[in-house]
Amino acid sequence: MLQIDEWLGSMILGRKPSAGINAVLNVVRQDPAAASFMSAHHVAERANVNAATAVRAAQFIGFSGWSAMKAELRHRYLATMTAEKLLDEHGGAAPGPARSTLANDADNLRTLQGTAPEEGISRLAAMIAGAQRTLVIATGSYAAAGYQLAHVGQMIGHDIELHTSTGTGLVNRIRLLQEGDCVLSCNLWRSSKFVPEIVRLCVDRGLRIAAIADRQTSITDLAEETILVPSEGVSFVPSIVGAVSVVQALLAELAAVDPARTTAALHDIEGMWSALDLVDPA
């Protein structure tokens, strides 16, 4: 698969891998779909090397180990597929679509719990807290996580805005941002083509970049902080549970940056809700 091969080539960057490492990488090149499910032992067996060599192959291209590389590979493979192909890839979910979806999302959360960089989330919260404004760029269903961040972030006193439009509307908004303001890209699976170009424009204008993504991309390459989340679903719809959960954690960290400011903002907004009789007391 050309895209996977190009990705591996970019990660090697002209270095010469050992014969064993190259054998592992060739297994990945030849069948990325299968490799993305294999354990280090199984991929090593396929490459006729030992499991330690599979781990070294992952480390050779910049990952902590085979599990981290496998997760990246899986999301890269899925990103090459249309929604129709995703549906075919997963086939009939057993014991049923609803139960399988819930079980899959629970698995995604368990994976996230073991891999989410708590220090990275704290640093991202500090970045947002230190910015005059934060613009969240998200498309399609991935805007759900962005909406939560903007809505609750505003409640606790931060100028965070979700922008889902494209073209001139988005450019108009970016033009009003000042150097040091933050732009957060929240895009999974097959993100819209314009997003990487917009992010590059933001970098050129001195804006700080962060990303919530499911794999390394040209956007994460430009970001100061990146939070990677699992996003594979069991049907044609990628899971956004990981992204939403990270946003919840980010909001908790953001509230803790300045507790007095958070308390004052919540007190003020509760007063406004009460004055306008917006909340059902029942």
Secondary structure as a PSIPRED ss2 file (coil, helix, strand):
# PSIPRED VFORMAT (PSIPRED V4.0)

   1 M C   1.000  0.000  0.000
   2 L H   0.000  1.000  0.000
   3 Q H   0.000  1.000  0.000
   4 I H   0.000  1.000  0.000
   5 D H   0.000  1.000  0.000
   6 E H   0.000  1.000  0.000
   7 W H   0.000  1.000  0.000
   8 L H   0.000  1.000  0.000
   9 G H   0.000  1.000  0.000
  10 S H   0.000  1.000  0.000
  11 M H   0.000  1.000  0.000
  12 I H   0.000  1.000  0.000
  13 L C   1.000  0.000  0.000
  14 G C   1.000  0.000  0.000
  15 R C   1.000  0.000  0.000
  16 K C   1.000  0.000  0.000
  17 P C   1.000  0.000  0.000
  18 S C   1.000  0.000  0.000
  19 A H   0.000  1.000  0.000
  20 G H   0.000  1.000  0.000
  21 I H   0.000  1.000  0.000
  22 N H   0.000  1.000  0.000
  23 A H   0.000  1.000  0.000
  24 V H   0.000  1.000  0.000
  25 L H   0.000  1.000  0.000
  26 N H   0.000  1.000  0.000
  27 V H   0.000  1.000  0.000
  28 V H   0.000  1.000  0.000
  29 R H   0.000  1.000  0.000
  30 Q H   0.000  1.000  0.000
  31 D C   1.000  0.000  0.000
  32 P H   0.000  1.000  0.000
  33 A H   0.000  1.000  0.000
  34 A H   0.000  1.000  0.000
  35 A H   0.000  1.000  0.000
  36 S C   1.000  0.000  0.000
  37 F C   1.000  0.000  0.000
  38 M C   1.000  0.000  0.000
  39 S C   1.000  0.000  0.000
  40 A H   0.000  1.000  0.000
  41 H H   0.000  1.000  0.000
  42 H H   0.000  1.000  0.000
  43 V H   0.000  1.000  0.000
  44 A H   0.000  1.000  0.000
  45 E H   0.000  1.000  0.000
  46 R H   0.000  1.000  0.000
  47 A H   0.000  1.000  0.000
  48 N C   1.000  0.000  0.000
  49 V C   1.000  0.000  0.000
  50 N C   1.000  0.000  0.000
  51 A H   0.000  1.000  0.000
  52 A H   0.000  1.000  0.000
  53 T H   0.000  1.000  0.000
  54 A H   0.000  1.000  0.000
  55 V H   0.000  1.000  0.000
  56 R H   0.000  1.000  0.000
  57 A H   0.000  1.000  0.000
  58 A H   0.000  1.000  0.000
  59 Q H   0.000  1.000  0.000
  60 F H   0.000  1.000  0.000
  61 I C   1.000  0.000  0.000
  62 G C   1.000  0.000  0.000
  63 F C   1.000  0.000  0.000
  64 S C   1.000  0.000  0.000
  65 G C   1.000  0.000  0.000
  66 W H   0.000  1.000  0.000
  67 S H   0.000  1.000  0.000
  68 A H   0.000  1.000  0.000
  69 M H   0.000  1.000  0.000
  70 K H   0.000  1.000  0.000
  71 A H   0.000  1.000  0.000
  72 E H   0.000  1.000  0.000
  73 L H   0.000  1.000  0.000
  74 R H   0.000  1.000  0.000
  75 H H   0.000  1.000  0.000
  76 R H   0.000  1.000  0.000
  77 Y H   0.000  1.000  0.000
  78 L H   0.000  1.000  0.000
  79 A H   0.000  1.000  0.000
  80 T C   1.000  0.000  0.000
  81 M C   1.000  0.000  0.000
  82 T C   1.000  0.000  0.000
  83 A H   0.000  1.000  0.000
  84 E H   0.000  1.000  0.000
  85 K H   0.000  1.000  0.000
  86 L H   0.000  1.000  0.000
  87 L H   0.000  1.000  0.000
  88 D H   0.000  1.000  0.000
  89 E H   0.000  1.000  0.000
  90 H H   0.000  1.000  0.000
  91 G C   1.000  0.000  0.000
  92 G C   1.000  0.000  0.000
  93 A C   1.000  0.000  0.000
  94 A C   1.000  0.000  0.000
  95 P C   1.000  0.000  0.000
  96 G C   1.000  0.000  0.000
  97 P H   0.000  1.000  0.000
  98 A H   0.000  1.000  0.000
  99 R H   0.000  1.000  0.000
 100 S H   0.000  1.000  0.000
 101 T H   0.000  1.000  0.000
 102 L H   0.000  1.000  0.000
 103 A H   0.000  1.000  0.000
 104 N H   0.000  1.000  0.000
 105 D H   0.000  1.000  0.000
 106 A H   0.000  1.000  0.000
 107 D H   0.000  1.000  0.000
 108 N H   0.000  1.000  0.000
 109 L H   0.000  1.000  0.000
 110 R H   0.000  1.000  0.000
 111 T H   0.000  1.000  0.000
 112 L H   0.000  1.000  0.000
 113 Q H   0.000  1.000  0.000
 114 G H   0.000  1.000  0.000
 115 T H   0.000  1.000  0.000
 116 A C   1.000  0.000  0.000
 117 P C   1.000  0.000  0.000
 118 E H   0.000  1.000  0.000
 119 E H   0.000  1.000  0.000
 120 G H   0.000  1.000  0.000
 121 I H   0.000  1.000  0.000
 122 S H   0.000  1.000  0.000
 123 R H   0.000  1.000  0.000
 124 L H   0.000  1.000  0.000
 125 A H   0.000  1.000  0.000
 126 A H   0.000  1.000  0.000
 127 M H   0.000  1.000  0.000
 128 I H   0.000  1.000  0.000
 129 A H   0.000  1.000  0.000
 130 G H   0.000  1.000  0.000
 131 A C   1.000  0.000  0.000
 132 Q C   1.000  0.000  0.000
 133 R C   1.000  0.000  0.000
 134 T E   0.000  0.000  1.000
 135 L E   0.000  0.000  1.000
 136 V E   0.000  0.000  1.000
 137 I E   0.000  0.000  1.000
 138 A C   1.000  0.000  0.000
 139 T C   1.000  0.000  0.000
 140 G H   0.000  1.000  0.000
 141 S H   0.000  1.000  0.000
 142 Y H   0.000  1.000  0.000
 143 A H   0.000  1.000  0.000
 144 A H   0.000  1.000  0.000
 145 A H   0.000  1.000  0.000
 146 G H   0.000  1.000  0.000
 147 Y H   0.000  1.000  0.000
 148 Q H   0.000  1.000  0.000
 149 L H   0.000  1.000  0.000
 150 A H   0.000  1.000  0.000
 151 H H   0.000  1.000  0.000
 152 V H   0.000  1.000  0.000
 153 G H   0.000  1.000  0.000
 154 Q H   0.000  1.000  0.000
 155 M H   0.000  1.000  0.000
 156 I C   1.000  0.000  0.000
 157 G C   1.000  0.000  0.000
 158 H C   1.000  0.000  0.000
 159 D C   1.000  0.000  0.000
 160 I E   0.000  0.000  1.000
 161 E E   0.000  0.000  1.000
 162 L E   0.000  0.000  1.000
 163 H E   0.000  0.000  1.000
 164 T C   1.000  0.000  0.000
 165 S C   1.000  0.000  0.000
 166 T C   1.000  0.000  0.000
 167 G H   0.000  1.000  0.000
 168 T H   0.000  1.000  0.000
 169 G H   0.000  1.000  0.000
 170 L H   0.000  1.000  0.000
 171 V H   0.000  1.000  0.000
 172 N H   0.000  1.000  0.000
 173 R H   0.000  1.000  0.000
 174 I H   0.000  1.000  0.000
 175 R H   0.000  1.000  0.000
 176 L C   1.000  0.000  0.000
 177 L C   1.000  0.000  0.000
 178 Q C   1.000  0.000  0.000
 179 E C   1.000  0.000  0.000
 180 G C   1.000  0.000  0.000
 181 D C   1.000  0.000  0.000
 182 C E   0.000  0.000  1.000
 183 V E   0.000  0.000  1.000
 184 L E   0.000  0.000  1.000
 185 S E   0.000  0.000  1.000
 186 C E   0.000  0.000  1.000
 187 N C   1.000  0.000  0.000
 188 L C   1.000  0.000  0.000
 189 W C   1.000  0.000  0.000
 190 R C   1.000  0.000  0.000
 191 S C   1.000  0.000  0.000
 192 S C   1.000  0.000  0.000
 193 K C   1.000  0.000  0.000
 194 F H   0.000  1.000  0.000
 195 V H   0.000  1.000  0.000
 196 P H   0.000  1.000  0.000
 197 E H   0.000  1.000  0.000
 198 I H   0.000  1.000  0.000
 199 V H   0.000  1.000  0.000
 200 R H   0.000  1.000  0.000
 201 L H   0.000  1.000  0.000
 202 C H   0.000  1.000  0.000
 203 V H   0.000  1.000  0.000
 204 D H   0.000  1.000  0.000
 205 R C   1.000  0.000  0.000
 206 G C   1.000  0.000  0.000
 207 L C   1.000  0.000  0.000
 208 R E   0.000  0.000  1.000
 209 I E   0.000  0.000  1.000
 210 A E   0.000  0.000  1.000
 211 A E   0.000  0.000  1.000
 212 I E   0.000  0.000  1.000
 213 A E   0.000  0.000  1.000
 214 D C   1.000  0.000  0.000
 215 R C   1.000  0.000  0.000
 216 Q C   1.000  0.000  0.000
 217 T C   1.000  0.000  0.000
 218 S H   0.000  1.000  0.000
 219 I H   0.000  1.000  0.000
 220 T H   0.000  1.000  0.000
 221 D H   0.000  1.000  0.000
 222 L H   0.000  1.000  0.000
 223 A C   1.000  0.000  0.000
 224 E C   1.000  0.000  0.000
 225 E E   0.000  0.000  1.000
 226 T E   0.000  0.000  1.000
 227 I E   0.000  0.000  1.000
 228 L E   0.000  0.000  1.000
 229 V C   1.000  0.000  0.000
 230 P C   1.000  0.000  0.000
 231 S C   1.000  0.000  0.000
 232 E C   1.000  0.000  0.000
 233 G C   1.000  0.000  0.000
 234 V C   1.000  0.000  0.000
 235 S C   1.000  0.000  0.000
 236 F C   1.000  0.000  0.000
 237 V C   1.000  0.000  0.000
 238 P C   1.000  0.000  0.000
 239 S C   1.000  0.000  0.000
 240 I C   1.000  0.000  0.000
 241 V H   0.000  1.000  0.000
 242 G H   0.000  1.000  0.000
 243 A H   0.000  1.000  0.000
 244 V H   0.000  1.000  0.000
 245 S H   0.000  1.000  0.000
 246 V H   0.000  1.000  0.000
 247 V H   0.000  1.000  0.000
 248 Q H   0.000  1.000  0.000
 249 A H   0.000  1.000  0.000
 250 L H   0.000  1.000  0.000
 251 L H   0.000  1.000  0.000
 252 A H   0.000  1.000  0.000
 253 E H   0.000  1.000  0.000
 254 L H   0.000  1.000  0.000
 255 A H   0.000  1.000  0.000
 256 A H   0.000  1.000  0.000
 257 V H   0.000  1.000  0.000
 258 D C   1.000  0.000  0.000
 259 P H   0.000  1.000  0.000
 260 A H   0.000  1.000  0.000
 261 R H   0.000  1.000  0.000
 262 T H   0.000  1.000  0.000
 263 T H   0.000  1.000  0.000
 264 A H   0.000  1.000  0.000
 265 A H   0.000  1.000  0.000
 266 L H   0.000  1.000  0.000
 267 H H   0.000  1.000  0.000
 268 D H   0.000  1.000  0.000
 269 I H   0.000  1.000  0.000
 270 E H   0.000  1.000  0.000
 271 G H   0.000  1.000  0.000
 272 M H   0.000  1.000  0.000
 273 W H   0.000  1.000  0.000
 274 S H   0.000  1.000  0.000
 275 A H   0.000  1.000  0.000
 276 L H   0.000  1.000  0.000
 277 D C   1.000  0.000  0.000
 278 L C   1.000  0.000  0.000
 279 V C   1.000  0.000  0.000
 280 D C   1.000  0.000  0.000
 281 P C   1.000  0.000  0.000
 282 A C   1.000  0.000  0.000
